[in-house]
Amino acid sequence: MTVIILAGGLGTRLHPITKDQYPKCMVPINGKPFLYYILKNLVENYTLDKLILSVGHKHEHIKDYFGDNFWGVLIEYCIEKEPLGTAGAVKKVLKEKYIKGNTVVIMNGDTYTITDLNKMMECHEDNKTKSTVAIFQNHDWIKGFYPVRAGVYILDKELGEGLPTVGNIDDELKEVNYFDNKNDFIDIGTPDGYTFFKEVLCERLTKQESN
């Protein structure tokens, strides 16, 4: 399995924390960048051919920290010279990088979710759709439970190659198969999300490591 991580966002909402000194995915959490926790979860739970990081804004910080491998798994970089949006980033990766198989797995670099990618791939294949998106059942006291896209996608390569050069992937996926993700989901793209991950979710992950 090859996983594309979309880590090219400007992170303007996190400027009070990053002060525009490093990319959003590199915000520090207990001495390690947020992206470390995403890669760690992937490497520990899946057999990976490689990881492809789609990067842009201040990408040197990411390359300097992670280099060309993470715990023995090859890392390749696809660099945006200007913001392309998530759709454009995926299209650029598929144009420039080799990915084995007919499908591509994509994850946002500013969200943390423990989605079972094996089950999600089975769901994608069983439903014979061109795109499958993980969803998270959010809840508030007005709307009750409602689905939110959780930043994990499986696309047929043909669909990915046909995405626009610039654009948002969520705007482009029209006929979508949804995979209901039952696990944690948090967007660290806002100060509140960052604080929640740092103070609650990351503490839980640290305890799991020590057990």
C-alpha positions in Angstrom: 0.0 0.0 0.0 1.2 3.5 -0.9 -0.4 6.4 1.0 -0.4 10.0 -0.2 -0.3 12.6 2.6 -1.5 16.1 1.7 0.7 18.3 3.7 0.9 21.5 1.6 -1.6 23.7 3.4 -0.7 27.3 4.4 -2.3 26.9 7.8 -3.4 30.5 8.2 -5.8 29.7 11.0 -2.8 28.3 13.0 -0.6 31.3 12.6 -1.0 32.3 16.3 0.8 29.0 17.0 3.1 28.5 14.0 3.8 32.3 13.5 4.3 31.2 9.9 7.7 29.7 10.8 6.9 26.2 9.8 4.1 24.2 8.0 0.8 23.4 9.7 1.6 19.7 9.9 4.8 20.4 11.8 3.2 22.0 14.8 4.8 20.6 17.9 3.0 18.0 20.1 4.9 16.7 23.1 8.3 17.4 21.3 7.3 15.9 18.0 5.6 17.3 14.9 1.9 16.5 14.3 2.8 14.7 11.1 5.0 12.2 13.1 1.8 10.8 14.8 0.1 10.3 11.4 3.1 8.4 9.9 3.6 6.4 13.1 0.0 5.1 13.0 0.4 4.1 9.3 3.8 2.4 9.7 2.7 0.5 12.8 -0.6 -0.8 11.3 0.0 -1.4 7.6 2.5 -2.9 5.2 3.5 0.1 3.2 5.4 0.3 -0.1 6.1 3.9 0.5 4.7 7.2 1.7 4.3 10.2 -0.6 4.2 13.6 1.0 2.6 16.3 -1.1 4.2 19.5 0.3 4.4 23.1 -0.4 4.6 26.0 2.1 7.9 25.8 3.9 8.4 22.2 2.9 12.1 22.3 3.8 11.1 21.8 7.5 9.3 18.6 6.6 12.2 17.2 4.5 14.8 18.2 7.0 12.9 16.4 9.8 11.8 13.2 8.1 14.4 12.7 5.4 13.8 9.9 2.9 12.4 7.3 5.3 10.3 6.8 8.4 11.0 3.8 10.5 12.3 2.0 7.4 9.5 3.0 5.0 10.6 5.0 2.0 9.4 8.7 1.8 9.0 10.5 -1.5 8.1 14.2 -1.8 6.0 16.0 -4.4 6.6 19.7 -4.1 4.0 22.4 -5.0 5.6 25.6 -6.2 2.2 27.3 -5.7 -1.0 26.2 -3.9 -2.9 23.7 -6.0 -5.6 22.7 -3.5 -6.2 19.1 -2.5 -7.5 18.0 -6.0 -4.5 19.6 -7.8 -2.1 18.1 -5.3 -3.4 14.6 -5.9 -3.3 15.0 -9.7 0.3 16.3 -9.5 1.4 13.3 -7.4 -0.2 10.8 -9.8 1.5 12.5 -12.7 4.9 12.5 -11.2 5.1 9.4 -8.9 4.7 5.7 -9.5 2.0 4.1 -7.4 1.4 0.3 -7.7 -2.1 -0.9 -8.3 -5.3 0.7 -9.6 -6.3 2.6 -6.5 -4.7 5.4 -4.5 -5.1 6.1 -0.7 -5.0 9.7 0.3 -5.0 11.3 3.8 -5.0 14.9 4.9 -1.9 16.0 6.8 -3.8 18.2 9.2 -6.3 15.6 10.6 -5.8 12.6 12.8 -8.0 9.6 12.4 -7.5 5.9 13.1 -9.4 4.7 10.0 -9.1 1.0 9.2 -7.7 1.3 5.7 -7.9 -2.4 5.0 -11.7 -2.4 5.8 -12.1 0.8 3.9 -10.4 -0.7 0.8 -12.7 -3.7 1.1 -15.7 -1.4 1.2 -14.3 0.5 -1.9 -13.9 -2.8 -3.9 -17.1 -4.4 -2.8 -19.2 -1.3 -3.8 -17.4 -1.0 -7.2 -17.3 2.8 -6.9 -14.6 5.1 -8.1 -14.2 7.0 -4.8 -14.7 6.1 -1.2 -14.5 8.7 1.6 -14.3 8.1 5.3 -16.9 9.9 7.4 -17.1 10.7 11.1 -20.4 11.0 12.9 -20.1 14.4 14.6 -22.6 15.6 17.2 -23.8 18.9 18.6 -26.9 19.7 20.6 -28.7 21.4 17.7 -28.0 19.1 14.8 -27.6 15.9 16.7 -25.4 13.4 14.8 -24.3 14.4 11.3 -21.6 13.0 9.0 -18.4 14.9 8.4 -15.7 13.9 5.9 -12.7 12.7 7.9 -9.9 13.5 5.5 -9.3 9.9 4.2 -10.0 9.0 0.6 -9.6 6.0 -1.7 -9.8 6.8 -5.4 -9.5 4.8 -8.6 -6.4 6.2 -10.3 -8.3 7.1 -13.5 -10.6 9.4 -11.4 -7.6 10.9 -9.6 -5.8 11.6 -12.9 -8.9 13.4 -14.2 -9.0 15.8 -11.2 -8.5 19.5 -12.1 -5.0 21.0 -11.9 -6.2 23.4 -9.2 -9.2 22.7 -6.8 -10.6 21.1 -3.8 -11.1 17.3 -3.9 -14.3 17.4 -1.9 -15.8 19.7 -4.6 -14.9 17.2 -7.3 -16.1 13.9 -5.9 -19.7 13.6 -7.0 -20.6 9.9 -6.8 -19.1 8.9 -3.5 -19.2 5.7 -1.5 -19.0 6.5 2.3 -17.1 4.5 4.8 -18.3 5.1 8.4 -15.3 5.6 10.6 -15.9 4.6 14.2 -12.7 5.9 15.7 -11.0 9.2 16.7 -11.0 12.1 14.3 -9.6 15.6 15.0 -8.7 18.5 12.7 -5.7 20.4 14.1 -6.1 23.2 11.5 -7.6 25.4 14.2 -6.2 26.5 17.6 -9.0 24.6 19.4 -8.4 21.4 17.4 -4.7 21.7 18.1 -5.2 22.1 21.8 -7.6 19.2 22.0 -5.2 16.9 20.2 -2.3 18.0 22.4 -4.1 17.8 25.7 -6.5 14.9 25.2 -5.8 12.6 22.3 -2.0 12.7 22.3 -2.0 11.9 26.0 -4.1 8.8 25.3 -1.7 7.7 22.5 1.3 8.2 24.8 -0.4 6.0 27.5 -1.0 3.3 24.8 2.7 3.3 23.9 3.8 2.8 27.5 1.4 -0.2 28.1 
